[in-house]
């Protein structure tokens, strides 16, 4: 859609310039300026061939014709309009038609300038939008880099926590192993009574550090009300 609009503006510009150059030629011819001497487009018309030698000699005695200077569009328009009463018969346009044509040219020039300004404004807006998108992309890239860094820090922290948990578990196991040494020797009835004072989970940690024979002896001597809970906790810890 944007390319089509740009092509439309270019077409307007080309048409406007073409009309402008055609009108410039008409005004110059009406003002008596030879076609090959018209500014800008004079190169498109060949210079008339030189006259015969006799004519040049006859004209040699005549005063030299001043060289015609290139005129601007405003000068040609002003000159043409000021001479309209004397050239009405020779000019293909009357005064009102020329004024209308001049008005059309001015309106076309104004429209061309307006369209060109709008196109430049749109290009500027597009450039600003592209710059904003590039800035947002850079911000997003920086944010992703920060997230990656944060993710790496969290991974390191998780490893540290796991290491601390493993150390705590090892310390806890070592503590229960030390307590279990007390239950490994001595009268099973005495230590079964002591074992019953622990919770089922604590008793399971003690039993798991004893040999199978001592485990069976202590569990058999536990009160019936505690036997099932202690055995269940012990089995869960073994799994």
TORPA-4810 file (N, C-alpha, C, O; in nm, 3 decimals):
<nodes>
NODE_1_0.084_-0.120_0.000_0.000_0.000_0.000_0.088_0.125_0.000_0.055_0.221_-0.070_X
NODE_2_0.197_0.128_0.076_0.285_0.244_0.084_0.356_0.267_-0.048_0.376_0.382_-0.089_X
NODE_3_0.396_0.157_-0.116_0.466_0.170_-0.245_0.371_0.230_-0.349_0.412_0.317_-0.426_X
NODE_4_0.244_0.184_-0.352_0.145_0.239_-0.445_0.126_0.388_-0.423_0.113_0.464_-0.519_X
NODE_5_0.123_0.431_-0.298_0.105_0.573_-0.268_0.224_0.653_-0.316_0.208_0.764_-0.367_X
NODE_6_0.344_0.597_-0.299_0.465_0.666_-0.344_0.465_0.680_-0.496_0.501_0.785_-0.550_X
NODE_7_0.423_0.572_-0.566_0.415_0.578_-0.713_0.313_0.683_-0.756_0.333_0.753_-0.856_X
NODE_8_0.204_0.694_-0.681_0.103_0.795_-0.713_0.161_0.935_-0.699_0.135_1.022_-0.782_X
NODE_9_0.241_0.958_-0.593_0.306_1.087_-0.574_0.405_1.116_-0.686_0.414_1.228_-0.736_X
NODE_10_0.479_1.012_-0.725_0.576_1.030_-0.835_0.504_1.067_-0.963_0.549_1.154_-1.037_X
NODE_11_0.388_0.999_-0.991_0.310_1.031_-1.111_0.261_1.175_-1.108_0.267_1.245_-1.209_X
NODE_12_0.212_1.220_-0.992_0.171_1.359_-0.978_0.286_1.453_-1.009_0.270_1.552_-1.081_X
NODE_13_0.405_1.419_-0.954_0.521_1.506_-0.971_0.561_1.514_-1.117_0.588_1.622_-1.169_X
NODE_14_0.565_1.397_-1.186_0.604_1.395_-1.328_0.503_1.475_-1.411_0.543_1.554_-1.497_X
NODE_15_0.371_1.454_-1.385_0.270_1.528_-1.460_0.281_1.678_-1.435_0.267_1.758_-1.527_X
NODE_16_0.306_1.713_-1.311_0.318_1.856_-1.279_0.437_1.919_-1.347_0.427_2.030_-1.401_X
NODE_17_0.551_1.849_-1.345_0.671_1.904_-1.410_0.650_1.916_-1.560_0.692_2.014_-1.622_X
NODE_18_0.585_1.814_-1.619_0.559_1.818_-1.765_0.472_1.937_-1.802_0.501_2.010_-1.897_X
NODE_19_0.363_1.957_-1.727_0.274_2.069_-1.753_0.346_2.201_-1.732_0.325_2.298_-1.806_X
NODE_20_0.431_2.204_-1.631_0.507_2.326_-1.601_0.600_2.361_-1.718_0.607_2.476_-1.761_X
NODE_21_0.672_2.258_-1.770_0.767_2.284_-1.880_0.693_2.325_-2.007_0.739_2.413_-2.080_X
NODE_22_0.576_2.261_-2.036_0.498_2.297_-2.154_0.450_2.442_-2.145_0.456_2.517_-2.243_X
NODE_23_0.402_2.479_-2.027_0.354_2.617_-2.009_0.468_2.716_-2.021_0.452_2.825_-2.076_X
NODE_24_0.586_2.677_-1.968_0.703_2.764_-1.978_0.739_2.790_-2.124_0.773_2.901_-2.162_X
NODE_25_0.731_2.684_-2.205_0.762_2.700_-2.347_0.661_2.793_-2.415_0.700_2.879_-2.494_X
NODE_26_0.531_2.775_-2.384_0.427_2.859_-2.444_0.449_3.005_-2.407_0.440_3.093_-2.493_X
NODE_27_0.479_3.031_-2.280_0.501_3.169_-2.235_0.623_3.229_-2.302_0.622_3.345_-2.343_X
NODE_28_0.730_3.147_-2.313_0.854_3.199_-2.375_0.832_3.234_-2.521_0.877_3.338_-2.568_X
NODE_29_0.760_3.145_-2.592_0.732_3.173_-2.734_0.644_3.297_-2.749_0.664_3.377_-2.840_X
NODE_30_0.546_3.311_-2.657_0.458_3.429_-2.663_0.536_3.556_-2.635_0.500_3.663_-2.684_X
NODE_31_0.645_3.544_-2.554_0.726_3.661_-2.519_0.831_3.689_-2.624_0.907_3.785_-2.610_X
NODE_32_0.839_3.608_-2.730_0.936_3.631_-2.836_1.069_3.567_-2.812_1.165_3.599_-2.883_X
NODE_33_1.081_3.478_-2.718_1.207_3.410_-2.690_1.216_3.287_-2.780_1.124_3.206_-2.779_X
NODE_34_1.326_3.270_-2.857_1.339_3.150_-2.942_1.336_3.023_-2.856_1.379_3.023_-2.741_X
NODE_35_1.284_2.917_-2.915_1.268_2.792_-2.839_1.401_2.739_-2.789_1.408_2.687_-2.677_X
NODE_36_1.509_2.751_-2.870_1.637_2.693_-2.828_1.705_2.775_-2.720_1.805_2.731_-2.663_X
NODE_37_1.652_2.897_-2.690_1.712_2.980_-2.586_1.632_2.979_-2.456_1.667_3.048_-2.361_X
NODE_38_1.526_2.901_-2.453_1.446_2.894_-2.331_1.526_2.822_-2.223_1.588_2.719_-2.250_X
NODE_39_1.525_2.876_-2.102_1.599_2.813_-1.991_1.545_2.673_-1.963_1.425_2.647_-1.979_X
NODE_40_1.632_2.583_-1.922_1.602_2.447_-1.879_1.575_2.354_-1.996_1.639_2.249_-2.006_X
NODE_41_1.479_2.391_-2.088_1.439_2.298_-2.195_1.488_2.344_-2.331_1.453_2.283_-2.432_X
NODE_42_1.569_2.450_-2.337_1.615_2.500_-2.467_1.697_2.398_-2.542_1.699_2.399_-2.665_X
NODE_43_1.766_2.310_-2.471_1.850_2.209_-2.537_1.771_2.109_-2.616_1.830_2.037_-2.698_X
NODE_44_1.640_2.099_-2.596_1.557_2.004_-2.669_1.523_2.052_-2.810_1.472_1.974_-2.890_X
NODE_45_1.550_2.179_-2.842_1.514_2.235_-2.972_1.641_2.276_-3.046_1.728_2.340_-2.987_X
NODE_46_1.654_2.240_-3.174_1.776_2.274_-3.251_1.781_2.424_-3.282_1.679_2.490_-3.299_X
NODE_47_1.901_2.473_-3.289_1.922_2.614_-3.324_1.896_2.633_-3.473_1.942_2.551_-3.552_X
NODE_48_1.825_2.736_-3.514_1.796_2.756_-3.658_1.923_2.774_-3.738_2.019_2.832_-3.687_X
NODE_49_1.928_2.725_-3.863_2.049_2.736_-3.947_2.083_2.882_-3.976_1.995_2.967_-3.982_X
NODE_50_2.212_2.908_-3.994_2.253_3.047_-4.024_2.200_3.094_-4.159_2.181_3.012_-4.249_X
NODE_51_2.176_3.223_-4.174_2.126_3.280_-4.299_2.238_3.290_-4.404_2.355_3.269_-4.373_X
NODE_52_2.201_3.321_-4.526_2.297_3.330_-4.636_2.400_3.439_-4.609_2.376_3.531_-4.531_X
NODE_53_2.518_3.427_-4.678_2.629_3.521_-4.654_2.591_3.662_-4.689_2.633_3.757_-4.623_X
NODE_54_2.509_3.677_-4.794_2.470_3.812_-4.834_2.383_3.877_-4.729_2.392_3.997_-4.702_X
NODE_55_2.298_3.794_-4.670_2.211_3.847_-4.567_2.292_3.891_-4.447_2.263_3.992_-4.384_X
NODE_56_2.399_3.809_-4.414_2.484_3.843_-4.299_2.557_3.973_-4.324_2.572_4.054_-4.233_X
NODE_57_2.604_3.996_-4.453_2.674_4.120_-4.482_2.582_4.239_-4.473_2.620_4.345_-4.425_X
NODE_58_2.458_4.218_-4.522_2.363_4.330_-4.516_2.329_4.364_-4.373_2.307_4.479_-4.336_X
NODE_59_2.325_4.260_-4.296_2.290_4.283_-4.156_2.408_4.333_-4.076_2.393_4.377_-3.962_X
NODE_60_2.531_4.327_-4.138_2.649_4.370_-4.063_2.647_4.516_-4.031_2.702_4.559_-3.930_X
NODE_61_2.582_4.594_-4.120_2.577_4.736_-4.095_2.474_4.773_-3.992_2.476_4.883_-3.938_X
NODE_62_2.379_4.677_-3.965_2.273_4.708_-3.869_2.326_4.699_-3.727_2.424_4.627_-3.702_X
NODE_63_2.264_4.769_-3.636_2.310_4.761_-3.496_2.300_4.617_-3.445_2.207_4.544_-3.480_X
NODE_64_2.396_4.578_-3.362_2.399_4.441_-3.305_2.279_4.421_-3.212_2.248_4.505_-3.128_X
NODE_65_2.215_4.310_-3.230_2.097_4.277_-3.145_2.146_4.234_-3.007_2.231_4.146_-2.997_X
NODE_66_2.094_4.292_-2.905_2.139_4.250_-2.770_2.105_4.104_-2.746_2.001_4.054_-2.788_X
NODE_67_2.196_4.038_-2.677_2.178_3.895_-2.646_2.063_3.877_-2.547_2.054_3.946_-2.445_X
NODE_68_1.976_3.783_-2.581_1.859_3.757_-2.494_1.903_3.678_-2.373_1.968_3.574_-2.384_X
NODE_69_1.868_3.728_-2.259_1.901_3.661_-2.133_1.790_3.563_-2.096_1.672_3.585_-2.125_X
NODE_70_1.832_3.453_-2.032_1.733_3.354_-1.984_1.644_3.418_-1.879_1.692_3.487_-1.789_X
NODE_71_1.515_3.394_-1.890_1.418_3.452_-1.798_1.361_3.345_-1.706_1.348_3.228_-1.744_X
NODE_72_1.327_3.387_-1.586_1.261_3.297_-1.493_1.114_3.285_-1.530_1.063_3.363_-1.611_X
NODE_73_1.045_3.188_-1.469_0.903_3.169_-1.496_0.823_3.292_-1.458_0.731_3.331_-1.529_X
NODE_74_0.858_3.354_-1.346_0.784_3.473_-1.301_0.803_3.588_-1.400_0.709_3.663_-1.429_X
NODE_75_0.930_3.601_-1.453_0.956_3.709_-1.549_0.877_3.686_-1.678_0.822_3.780_-1.735_X
NODE_76_0.873_3.559_-1.724_0.801_3.530_-1.848_0.652_3.558_-1.831_0.588_3.616_-1.918_X
NODE_77_0.596_3.515_-1.715_0.453_3.537_-1.690_0.420_3.685_-1.685_0.323_3.732_-1.744_X
NODE_78_0.506_3.760_-1.611_0.481_3.903_-1.598_0.491_3.973_-1.734_0.410_4.059_-1.767_X
NODE_79_0.593_3.933_-1.812_0.612_3.995_-1.943_0.496_3.962_-2.036_0.448_4.047_-2.110_X
NODE_80_0.451_3.836_-2.032_0.342_3.795_-2.120_0.212_3.866_-2.085_0.143_3.916_-2.174_X
NODE_81_0.180_3.870_-1.957_0.056_3.934_-1.916_0.057_4.083_-1.945_-0.047_4.140_-1.980_X
NODE_82_0.175_4.148_-1.931_0.182_4.292_-1.955_0.168_4.326_-2.104_0.131_4.438_-2.139_X
NODE_83_0.197_4.228_-2.189_0.192_4.255_-2.333_0.069_4.193_-2.399_0.058_4.195_-2.522_X
NODE_84_-0.021_4.140_-2.323_-0.137_4.072_-2.380_-0.219_4.161_-2.472_-0.257_4.114_-2.580_X
NODE_85_-0.250_4.288_-2.437_-0.333_4.370_-2.528_-0.274_4.384_-2.667_-0.348_4.387_-2.765_X
NODE_86_-0.138_4.392_-2.676_-0.074_4.410_-2.807_-0.060_4.279_-2.882_-0.040_4.282_-3.003_X
NODE_87_-0.071_4.164_-2.815_-0.047_4.036_-2.879_-0.172_3.951_-2.886_-0.165_3.831_-2.914_X
NODE_88_-0.284_4.010_-2.861_-0.406_3.930_-2.857_-0.431_3.857_-2.987_-0.479_3.744_-2.988_X
NODE_89_-0.400_3.923_-3.096_-0.425_3.858_-3.224_-0.330_3.745_-3.253_-0.366_3.648_-3.319_X
NODE_90_-0.203_3.756_-3.202_-0.103_3.654_-3.233_-0.103_3.539_-3.135_-0.067_3.427_-3.171_X
NODE_91_-0.143_3.563_-3.012_-0.136_3.459_-2.908_-0.254_3.363_-2.921_-0.367_3.407_-2.946_X
NODE_92_-0.231_3.234_-2.904_-0.342_3.138_-2.910_-0.432_3.144_-2.787_-0.537_3.081_-2.786_X
NODE_93_-0.393_3.217_-2.684_-0.472_3.227_-2.560_-0.507_3.373_-2.537_-0.428_3.462_-2.566_X
NODE_94_-0.627_3.397_-2.485_-0.660_3.532_-2.444_-0.619_3.552_-2.298_-0.568_3.459_-2.235_X
NODE_95_-0.640_3.671_-2.247_-0.590_3.704_-2.113_-0.653_3.616_-2.006_-0.584_3.570_-1.915_X
NODE_96_-0.783_3.594_-2.016_-0.849_3.513_-1.913_-0.800_3.369_-1.914_-0.783_3.308_-1.808_X
NODE_97_-0.776_3.315_-2.037_-0.727_3.178_-2.046_-0.586_3.166_-1.988_-0.553_3.069_-1.920_X
NODE_98_-0.502_3.269_-2.017_-0.367_3.268_-1.960_-0.370_3.279_-1.809_-0.294_3.211_-1.740_X
NODE_99_-0.457_3.364_-1.757_-0.469_3.378_-1.612_-0.516_3.246_-1.550_-0.468_3.206_-1.444_X
NODE_100_-0.611_3.180_-1.619_-0.658_3.052_-1.569_-0.545_2.949_-1.570_-0.529_2.871_-1.475_X
NODE_101_-0.466_2.949_-1.680_-0.354_2.856_-1.690_-0.250_2.883_-1.583_-0.196_2.791_-1.523_X
NODE_102_-0.222_3.009_-1.560_-0.126_3.046_-1.455_-0.179_3.002_-1.318_-0.104_2.949_-1.236_X
NODE_103_-0.309_3.024_-1.296_-0.367_2.980_-1.170_-0.359_2.829_-1.152_-0.331_2.779_-1.043_X
NODE_104_-0.384_2.756_-1.263_-0.374_2.610_-1.257_-0.231_2.566_-1.226_-0.208_2.474_-1.148_X
NODE_105_-0.136_2.635_-1.289_0.004_2.602_-1.262_0.040_2.626_-1.116_0.109_2.545_-1.053_X
NODE_106_-0.006_2.738_-1.063_0.024_2.768_-0.923_-0.040_2.666_-0.829_0.020_2.622_-0.731_X
NODE_107_-0.166_2.629_-0.862_-0.232_2.529_-0.778_-0.162_2.393_-0.787_-0.146_2.322_-0.688_X
NODE_108_-0.119_2.358_-0.910_-0.048_2.232_-0.929_0.085_2.234_-0.853_0.122_2.135_-0.790_X
NODE_109_0.155_2.347_-0.861_0.281_2.360_-0.786_0.256_2.349_-0.636_0.332_2.284_-0.565_X
NODE_110_0.149_2.413_-0.590_0.117_2.407_-0.447_0.083_2.263_-0.406_0.126_2.216_-0.301_X
NODE_111_0.004_2.194_-0.491_-0.031_2.055_-0.461_0.093_1.966_-0.461_0.108_1.877_-0.377_X
NODE_112_0.181_1.993_-0.557_0.307_1.917_-0.563_0.388_1.938_-0.436_0.438_1.842_-0.377_X
NODE_113_0.402_2.064_-0.394_0.477_2.092_-0.271_0.411_2.026_-0.151_0.479_1.971_-0.064_X
NODE_114_0.276_2.031_-0.146_0.205_1.969_-0.034_0.226_1.819_-0.031_0.253_1.761_0.074_X
NODE_115_0.213_1.755_-0.149_0.233_1.609_-0.155_0.376_1.571_-0.121_0.400_1.472_-0.053_X
NODE_116_0.471_1.651_-0.168_0.611_1.623_-0.138_0.639_1.636_0.011_0.710_1.555_0.069_X
NODE_117_0.581_1.740_0.073_0.598_1.757_0.217_0.536_1.641_0.294_0.593_1.593_0.392_X
NODE_118_0.416_1.597_0.248_0.351_1.483_0.314_0.435_1.356_0.301_0.446_1.277_0.395_X
NODE_119_0.494_1.337_0.182_0.580_1.219_0.161_0.704_1.224_0.249_0.743_1.124_0.308_X
NODE_120_0.765_1.342_0.258_0.883_1.356_0.344_0.846_1.334_0.491_0.922_1.275_0.567_X
NODE_121_0.726_1.383_0.529_0.681_1.363_0.667_0.658_1.215_0.695_0.693_1.165_0.802_X
NODE_122_0.598_1.146_0.597_0.575_1.002_0.614_0.707_0.926_0.623_0.722_0.835_0.704_X
NODE_123_0.804_0.965_0.538_0.934_0.900_0.544_1.000_0.926_0.679_1.061_0.836_0.737_X
NODE_124_0.987_1.048_0.730_1.043_1.079_0.861_0.975_0.998_0.970_1.041_0.947_1.061_X
NODE_125_0.839_0.985_0.960_0.766_0.906_1.059_0.808_0.759_1.053_0.821_0.693_1.156_X
NODE_126_0.829_0.710_0.929_0.873_0.571_0.914_1.011_0.551_0.975_1.037_0.450_1.041_X
NODE_127_1.100_0.647_0.953_1.234_0.637_1.011_1.229_0.639_1.163_1.301_0.565_1.230_X
NODE_128_1.143_0.727_1.218_1.129_0.732_1.364_1.072_0.601_1.419_1.116_0.552_1.523_X
NODE_129_0.972_0.544_1.346_0.916_0.417_1.390_1.019_0.305_1.385_1.026_0.220_1.474_X
NODE_130_1.101_0.305_1.279_1.206_0.204_1.269_1.307_0.219_1.382_1.355_0.120_1.437_X
NODE_131_1.339_0.344_1.414_1.433_0.368_1.524_1.375_0.320_1.657_1.446_0.262_1.739_X
NODE_132_1.243_0.344_1.677_1.177_0.299_1.800_1.175_0.147_1.808_1.197_0.089_1.915_X
NODE_133_1.149_0.082_1.694_1.148_-0.065_1.692_1.288_-0.119_1.723_1.302_-0.215_1.798_X
NODE_134_1.390_-0.056_1.665_1.528_-0.100_1.692_1.562_-0.081_1.840_1.629_-0.165_1.900_X
NODE_135_1.515_0.030_1.899_1.542_0.054_2.041_1.471_-0.051_2.127_1.529_-0.102_2.223_X
NODE_136_1.345_-0.083_2.093_1.273_-0.186_2.168_1.339_-0.322_2.154_1.345_-0.399_2.250_X
NODE_137_1.389_-0.351_2.034_1.459_-0.479_2.013_1.584_-0.486_2.099_1.616_-0.591_2.155_X
NODE_138_1.656_-0.374_2.109_1.776_-0.372_2.192_1.741_-0.389_2.339_1.811_-0.459_2.412_X
NODE_139_1.632_-0.323_2.383_1.588_-0.339_2.521_1.549_-0.484_2.550_1.581_-0.538_2.656_X
NODE_140_1.480_-0.547_2.454_1.441_-0.686_2.471_1.564_-0.777_2.477_1.570_-0.871_2.557_X
NODE_141_1.662_-0.747_2.393_1.785_-0.826_2.394_1.857_-0.811_2.528_1.907_-0.909_2.584_X
NODE_142_1.862_-0.688_2.580_1.925_-0.666_2.711_1.849_-0.739_2.821_1.910_-0.796_2.911_X
NODE_143_1.715_-0.738_2.811_1.635_-0.806_2.912_1.659_-0.957_2.907_1.669_-1.022_3.011_X
NODE_144_1.668_-1.013_2.786_1.695_-1.155_2.772_1.831_-1.190_2.831_1.847_-1.294_2.895_X
NODE_145_1.929_-1.102_2.809_2.062_-1.125_2.866_2.057_-1.124_3.019_2.122_-1.205_3.085_X
NODE_146_1.977_-1.031_3.075_1.962_-1.026_3.220_1.892_-1.151_3.274_1.928_-1.204_3.379_X
NODE_147_1.790_-1.197_3.198_1.719_-1.318_3.240_1.812_-1.440_3.236_1.808_-1.526_3.325_X
NODE_148_1.895_-1.447_3.132_1.990_-1.558_3.124_2.088_-1.554_3.242_2.122_-1.658_3.300_X
NODE_149_2.133_-1.434_3.275_2.224_-1.421_3.388_2.155_-1.461_3.518_2.214_-1.530_3.602_X
NODE_150_2.029_-1.417_3.534_1.953_-1.450_3.654_1.928_-1.600_3.663_1.934_-1.659_3.771_X
NODE_151_1.900_-1.661_3.547_1.876_-1.806_3.545_2.002_-1.881_3.587_1.996_-1.980_3.660_X
NODE_152_2.118_-1.832_3.539_2.244_-1.894_3.580_2.268_-1.880_3.730_2.315_-1.974_3.795_X
NODE_153_2.236_-1.762_3.784_2.253_-1.742_3.929_2.161_-1.834_4.009_2.200_-1.889_4.111_X
NODE_154_2.036_-1.849_3.960_1.941_-1.937_4.030_1.987_-2.083_4.024_1.969_-2.157_4.120_X
NODE_155_2.045_-2.123_3.910_2.094_-2.260_3.898_2.208_-2.285_3.997_2.215_-2.391_4.060_X
NODE_156_2.297_-2.187_4.009_2.405_-2.201_4.106_2.351_-2.207_4.249_2.400_-2.284_4.331_X
NODE_157_2.251_-2.125_4.277_2.192_-2.124_4.411_2.124_-2.257_4.440_2.132_-2.308_4.552_X
NODE_158_2.057_-2.314_4.338_1.991_-2.443_4.357_2.094_-2.552_4.387_2.071_-2.638_4.471_X
NODE_159_2.207_-2.548_4.316_2.311_-2.645_4.343_2.364_-2.631_4.486_2.391_-2.729_4.554_X
NODE_160_2.379_-2.505_4.529_2.427_-2.482_4.666_2.327_-2.536_4.768_2.365_-2.597_4.868_X
NODE_161_2.195_-2.514_4.741_2.093_-2.564_4.834_2.093_-2.717_4.839_2.082_-2.776_4.946_X
NODE_162_2.106_-2.780_4.722_2.113_-2.926_4.720_2.234_-2.976_4.796_2.227_-3.073_4.871_X
NODE_163_2.346_-2.908_4.777_2.467_-2.947_4.849_2.447_-2.931_4.999_2.490_-3.016_5.077_X
NODE_164_2.383_-2.821_5.039_2.358_-2.799_5.182_2.261_-2.905_5.236_2.277_-2.954_5.348_X
NODE_165_2.160_-2.940_5.155_2.065_-3.044_5.198_2.134_-3.179_5.214_2.108_-3.254_5.309_X
NODE_166_2.224_-3.208_5.119_2.296_-3.335_5.129_2.385_-3.338_5.252_2.395_-3.440_5.320_X
NODE_167_2.449_-3.226_5.280_2.533_-3.218_5.400_2.448_-3.234_5.525_2.486_-3.304_5.619_X
NODE_168_2.329_-3.168_5.526_2.241_-3.179_5.642_2.191_-3.322_5.659_2.181_-3.373_5.770_X
NODE_169_2.158_-3.387_5.546_2.112_-3.526_5.553_2.221_-3.618_5.604_2.198_-3.706_5.686_X
NODE_170_2.342_-3.595_5.553_2.454_-3.677_5.601_2.479_-3.656_5.750_2.506_-3.751_5.823_X
NODE_171_2.469_-3.533_5.793_2.487_-3.505_5.937_2.376_-3.571_6.020_2.401_-3.625_6.127_X
NODE_172_2.253_-3.564_5.967_2.141_-3.625_6.038_2.157_-3.776_6.047_2.132_-3.837_6.151_X
NODE_173_2.199_-3.837_5.936_2.220_-3.981_5.936_2.331_-4.021_6.033_2.323_-4.122_6.102_X
NODE_174_2.435_-3.937_6.035_2.546_-3.965_6.127_2.499_-3.956_6.272_2.542_-4.034_6.357_X
NODE_175_2.411_-3.861_6.301_2.360_-3.847_6.439_2.278_-3.969_6.479_2.293_-4.020_6.590_X
NODE_176_2.190_-4.017_6.387_2.108_-4.135_6.421_2.194_-4.262_6.430_2.166_-4.352_6.509_X
NODE_177_2.298_-4.266_6.348_2.388_-4.382_6.357_2.459_-4.385_6.492_2.480_-4.492_6.550_X
NODE_178_2.493_-4.267_6.541_2.557_-4.260_6.672_2.461_-4.302_6.784_2.501_-4.371_6.877_X
NODE_179_2.335_-4.260_6.773_2.235_-4.298_6.873_2.208_-4.449_6.868_2.187_-4.513_6.970_X
NODE_180_2.209_-4.504_6.745_2.179_-4.646_6.728_2.283_-4.735_6.795_2.253_-4.848_6.834_X
NODE_181_2.405_-4.685_6.808_2.509_-4.764_6.873_2.472_-4.799_7.018_2.513_-4.902_7.071_X
NODE_182_2.396_-4.712_7.081_2.354_-4.736_7.219_2.257_-4.856_7.225_2.260_-4.935_7.320_X
NODE_183_2.170_-4.868_7.120_2.070_-4.974_7.117_2.127_-5.107_7.064_2.062_-5.211_7.069_X
NODE_184_2.251_-5.101_7.013_2.308_-5.220_6.952_2.352_-5.325_7.056_2.363_-5.443_7.023_X
NODE_185_2.374_-5.282_7.177_2.417_-5.376_7.281_2.331_-5.357_7.405_2.267_-5.253_7.421_X
NODE_186_2.329_-5.453_7.488_2.250_-5.443_7.611_2.122_-5.524_7.603_2.095_-5.591_7.504_X
NODE_187_2.044_-5.517_7.710_1.920_-5.594_7.722_1.815_-5.540_7.626_1.782_-5.421_7.633_X
NODE_188_1.761_-5.624_7.534_1.662_-5.577_7.438_1.536_-5.523_7.505_1.477_-5.428_7.453_X
NODE_189_1.492_-5.582_7.619_1.371_-5.535_7.686_1.390_-5.391_7.734_1.300_-5.308_7.722_X
NODE_190_1.509_-5.362_7.788_1.537_-5.228_7.841_1.536_-5.125_7.728_1.479_-5.017_7.741_X
NODE_191_1.601_-5.161_7.616_1.613_-5.065_7.507_1.486_-5.058_7.422_1.462_-4.959_7.352_X
NODE_192_1.404_-5.163_7.428_1.274_-5.155_7.360_1.185_-5.054_7.430_1.111_-4.980_7.365_X
NODE_193_1.193_-5.051_7.565_1.116_-4.952_7.640_1.164_-4.811_7.607_1.083_-4.719_7.597_X
NODE_194_1.298_-4.794_7.590_1.350_-4.663_7.553_1.309_-4.626_7.410_1.276_-4.511_7.382_X
NODE_195_1.313_-4.724_7.320_1.277_-4.697_7.181_1.132_-4.651_7.168_1.098_-4.571_7.080_X
NODE_196_1.045_-4.703_7.257_0.903_-4.668_7.250_0.878_-4.521_7.285_0.770_-4.469_7.257_X
NODE_197_0.978_-4.455_7.346_0.961_-4.314_7.381_0.985_-4.222_7.260_0.951_-4.104_7.264_X
NODE_198_1.043_-4.276_7.153_1.065_-4.196_7.031_0.940_-4.201_6.944_0.853_-4.287_6.962_X
NODE_199_0.931_-4.108_6.849_0.823_-4.113_6.750_0.851_-4.227_6.652_0.965_-4.273_6.643_X
NODE_200_0.750_-4.274_6.581_0.775_-4.383_6.485_0.884_-4.348_6.383_0.965_-4.434_6.349_X
NODE_201_0.888_-4.222_6.335_0.988_-4.182_6.236_1.128_-4.182_6.298_1.223_-4.226_6.234_X
NODE_202_1.141_-4.133_6.422_1.271_-4.132_6.488_1.318_-4.274_6.517_1.435_-4.307_6.499_X
NODE_203_1.225_-4.358_6.562_1.260_-4.497_6.590_1.305_-4.568_6.462_1.393_-4.653_6.466_X
NODE_204_1.244_-4.533_6.348_1.282_-4.595_6.222_1.426_-4.561_6.187_1.499_-4.647_6.136_X
NODE_205_1.470_-4.437_6.213_1.609_-4.398_6.186_1.705_-4.475_6.276_1.817_-4.506_6.235_X
NODE_206_1.664_-4.507_6.397_1.750_-4.586_6.486_1.756_-4.731_6.439_1.865_-4.788_6.430_X
NODE_207_1.641_-4.790_6.408_1.636_-4.930_6.367_1.713_-4.956_6.239_1.773_-5.062_6.224_X
NODE_208_1.711_-4.860_6.145_1.775_-4.883_6.016_1.927_-4.890_6.029_1.995_-4.940_5.939_X
NODE_209_1.981_-4.839_6.140_2.125_-4.844_6.164_2.166_-4.967_6.247_2.283_-4.979_6.284_X
NODE_210_2.072_-5.058_6.276_2.100_-5.180_6.352_2.098_-5.301_6.258_2.045_-5.294_6.148_X
NODE_211_2.157_-5.411_6.304_2.152_-5.532_6.222_2.011_-5.591_6.228_1.930_-5.551_6.312_X
NODE_212_1.982_-5.683_6.140_1.847_-5.737_6.126_1.799_-5.808_6.253_1.682_-5.799_6.291_X
NODE_213_1.890_-5.879_6.318_1.853_-5.953_6.440_1.810_-5.857_6.550_1.712_-5.883_6.621_X
NODE_214_1.883_-5.748_6.566_1.851_-5.651_6.671_1.721_-5.577_6.634_1.642_-5.545_6.723_X
NODE_215_1.699_-5.551_6.508_1.577_-5.485_6.465_1.454_-5.569_6.502_1.355_-5.518_6.555_X
NODE_216_1.463_-5.699_6.473_1.349_-5.788_6.500_1.323_-5.798_6.649_1.208_-5.797_6.693_X
NODE_217_1.430_-5.807_6.727_1.415_-5.822_6.873_1.348_-5.699_6.932_1.257_-5.713_7.014_X
NODE_218_1.389_-5.581_6.893_1.332_-5.458_6.948_1.186_-5.439_6.905_1.102_-5.400_6.986_X
NODE_219_1.157_-5.468_6.779_1.019_-5.453_6.731_0.925_-5.550_6.801_0.811_-5.515_6.830_X
NODE_220_0.970_-5.673_6.828_0.885_-5.771_6.894_0.854_-5.732_7.038_0.751_-5.772_7.092_X
NODE_221_0.942_-5.656_7.101_0.922_-5.618_7.240_0.846_-5.486_7.257_0.821_-5.443_7.369_X
NODE_222_0.810_-5.425_7.149_0.734_-5.300_7.158_0.591_-5.328_7.199_0.540_-5.437_7.171_X
NODE_223_0.522_-5.234_7.265_0.381_-5.252_7.300_0.296_-5.269_7.173_0.330_-5.213_7.068_X
NODE_224_0.189_-5.344_7.182_0.104_-5.370_7.066_0.051_-5.241_7.005_0.035_-5.231_6.883_X
NODE_225_0.022_-5.142_7.089_-0.035_-5.015_7.038_0.065_-4.939_6.950_0.025_-4.860_6.865_X
NODE_226_0.197_-4.963_6.970_0.299_-4.890_6.894_0.359_-4.973_6.781_0.421_-4.919_6.689_X
NODE_227_0.342_-5.103_6.789_0.411_-5.191_6.695_0.378_-5.157_6.549_0.468_-5.143_6.466_X
NODE_228_0.250_-5.142_6.517_0.209_-5.119_6.378_0.266_-4.986_6.324_0.316_-4.983_6.212_X
NODE_229_0.260_-4.879_6.403_0.310_-4.749_6.356_0.462_-4.752_6.337_0.513_-4.697_6.240_X
NODE_230_0.533_-4.817_6.431_0.679_-4.824_6.422_0.723_-4.907_6.302_0.815_-4.870_6.229_X
NODE_231_0.654_-5.020_6.283_0.688_-5.107_6.171_0.659_-5.037_6.038_0.738_-5.049_5.944_X
NODE_232_0.549_-4.963_6.029_0.516_-4.892_5.907_0.619_-4.783_5.875_0.659_-4.768_5.759_X
NODE_233_0.662_-4.706_5.976_0.763_-4.602_5.954_0.897_-4.665_5.915_0.967_-4.612_5.829_X
NODE_234_0.931_-4.776_5.977_1.056_-4.843_5.946_1.057_-4.893_5.801_1.156_-4.880_5.730_X
NODE_235_0.945_-4.952_5.759_0.935_-5.004_5.621_0.943_-4.891_5.518_1.006_-4.904_5.413_X
NODE_236_0.878_-4.778_5.550_0.883_-4.664_5.459_1.023_-4.608_5.444_1.062_-4.568_5.335_X
NODE_237_1.100_-4.606_5.553_1.236_-4.555_5.547_1.328_-4.648_5.470_1.422_-4.604_5.404_X
NODE_238_1.300_-4.778_5.477_1.380_-4.874_5.403_1.360_-4.861_5.252_1.450_-4.887_5.173_X
NODE_239_1.238_-4.819_5.213_1.209_-4.806_5.070_1.264_-4.673_5.018_1.250_-4.643_4.899_X
</nodes>
